[in-house]
Amino acid sequence: MARCASLRVVTAPDILQEIVHYQKPNLTIVEYDGCLVFIMRSALSVEDVREMARIRREMDRRWASGLVTLTLLEENSALPGLDVQKAAIAELSHMKVAGVAVVTMSQGFLASAVRSIVTSIFRLKKGTWPVVLFDDVPEATAWCATRVKRPATWGFRLGRVIDRCRRYQVKESPHE
């Protein structure tokens, strides 16, 4: 009698399927199951803000039931210039989301300055959706899971996606 080798069945929750929409040294934009993640590593340009808005509008159409965004501000991310702040405020007024999570990885004075600017930008928005600032990724992903009515395991998987995407390294082409 032949014995059957045991097989490990991999189910959908074990598979992380993110879509990387945009990749530059200063910014990575990733989609994961109803969440749009912006990983900011350094100063953004007005063009970056417009690209973020274009991708978000595209996702708005696909996730009519509610999209959540999570912005991760890495330790080295610079404070946005006035032109970038104005562009962000203009784009925020068109957002249709279930909520916005912002994670600041900086410490001390820089973290305080970043929080102040982020808070002022979001106060000038015209949307009614909640904006919450966090100090760490797990707390933010858990909150995002509640906003899109997903189980806690979804938040854990989103955290794994973010950890993997934070490691992406892109170098500027010398021809740009």
C-alpha positions in Angstrom: 0.0 0.0 0.0 1.5 3.4 -1.1 1.7 6.2 1.4 0.6 9.6 0.5 3.1 12.4 1.4 1.5 15.2 3.4 1.0 18.4 1.5 0.9 21.8 3.1 -2.0 23.8 1.7 -1.3 27.5 1.5 -4.4 29.6 1.9 -5.0 33.2 0.8 -4.3 34.7 4.3 -0.7 33.3 4.1 0.0 35.1 0.8 0.9 38.7 0.9 -0.1 40.3 -2.4 0.7 43.9 -2.5 0.9 46.0 -5.7 3.7 48.5 -5.9 2.3 51.5 -7.9 5.2 53.9 -7.6 8.8 53.5 -6.6 11.4 56.3 -6.1 14.1 56.7 -3.6 12.0 59.2 -1.6 8.6 57.5 -2.0 7.0 54.1 -2.3 3.3 53.7 -2.9 1.8 50.3 -2.2 -1.7 48.9 -2.4 -2.8 46.1 -0.2 -6.5 44.9 -0.1 -8.2 48.2 0.4 -5.3 50.1 1.9 -3.1 52.5 0.2 0.3 52.9 1.8 2.7 55.8 1.3 6.2 55.3 2.6 8.1 58.6 2.6 11.8 58.4 3.0 12.8 62.0 2.3 11.4 65.3 0.9 8.5 65.1 -1.5 8.0 67.2 -4.6 4.7 68.6 -5.9 4.9 66.0 -8.7 5.1 63.2 -6.0 2.0 64.6 -4.3 0.1 64.7 -7.6 1.2 61.1 -8.4 0.0 60.1 -4.9 -3.4 61.7 -5.6 -3.7 60.1 -9.1 -3.1 56.6 -7.7 -5.5 57.3 -4.8 -8.3 58.5 -7.2 -7.8 55.3 -9.3 -8.2 53.2 -6.1 -11.2 55.3 -5.0 -13.0 53.9 -8.1 -12.1 50.3 -7.3 -12.8 50.5 -3.5 -16.1 52.3 -3.4 -17.0 50.7 -0.1 -14.1 52.6 1.6 -10.4 52.9 1.2 -8.0 53.6 4.1 -4.6 55.2 3.7 -1.6 54.8 5.8 1.3 57.2 5.5 4.6 56.2 7.0 7.1 59.0 7.6 10.5 57.5 7.9 13.1 59.0 10.3 14.9 60.7 7.4 11.8 62.2 5.8 12.2 66.0 5.6 9.6 68.6 6.4 7.5 69.4 3.4 8.1 72.8 1.7 5.3 75.3 1.4 4.6 74.4 -2.2 4.3 70.7 -1.3 2.0 71.6 1.7 -0.3 73.6 -0.6 -0.4 70.8 -3.2 -1.3 68.3 -0.5 -4.1 70.5 0.9 -5.5 70.9 -2.6 -5.5 67.1 -3.2 -6.8 66.2 0.2 -10.0 68.1 -0.4 -10.9 65.5 -3.1 -10.2 62.4 -1.0 -12.9 59.8 -0.4 -11.6 57.5 2.3 -12.7 55.6 5.3 -9.8 57.0 7.3 -6.2 58.2 7.3 -3.4 56.8 9.5 -0.1 58.7 9.8 2.9 57.0 11.4 5.9 59.2 12.4 9.1 57.2 12.9 11.1 60.3 13.9 12.0 61.1 17.5 12.3 64.3 19.5 12.0 67.8 18.0 11.7 66.5 14.4 8.8 64.3 15.3 7.1 67.2 17.0 7.6 69.5 14.0 6.4 66.8 11.5 3.3 66.2 13.6 2.5 69.9 13.7 2.7 70.3 9.9 0.8 67.1 9.3 -1.9 68.2 11.7 -2.2 71.6 10.1 -2.4 70.2 6.6 -5.2 67.8 7.6 -7.1 70.5 9.5 -7.4 72.5 6.3 -8.9 69.6 4.4 -12.6 69.6 3.5 -13.3 65.9 4.2 -15.1 64.4 7.2 -13.0 61.3 7.5 -10.8 60.7 10.6 -7.1 61.3 10.7 -5.1 59.6 13.4 -1.3 60.0 14.1 0.6 57.0 15.5 4.0 56.3 16.8 4.3 52.8 15.5 3.2 50.6 12.6 1.3 47.8 14.5 -1.0 50.3 16.3 -1.7 52.0 12.9 -2.4 48.8 11.0 -4.8 47.6 13.7 -6.7 50.9 13.5 -6.8 50.6 9.6 -8.3 47.1 9.9 -11.2 48.5 12.0 -11.8 51.3 9.5 -12.2 48.9 6.6 -14.0 46.3 8.7 -11.3 43.6 8.4 -10.2 41.2 11.1 -7.1 41.8 13.2 -5.1 39.4 11.1 -5.6 41.7 8.2 -3.8 44.5 10.2 -1.0 42.1 11.0 -0.6 41.1 7.3 -0.6 44.8 6.4 2.2 45.3 8.9 4.2 42.6 7.2 3.6 44.2 3.8 4.9 47.5 5.2 8.0 45.9 6.7 8.9 44.3 3.4 8.2 47.5 1.4 10.2 49.7 3.8 13.3 47.7 2.7 12.9 48.5 -1.0 15.9 50.5 -2.1 15.7 52.4 -5.3 18.6 54.4 -6.7 18.2 57.5 -8.8 19.3 56.9 -12.4 22.3 59.1 -13.3 20.5 60.0 -16.5 17.6 61.7 -14.8 
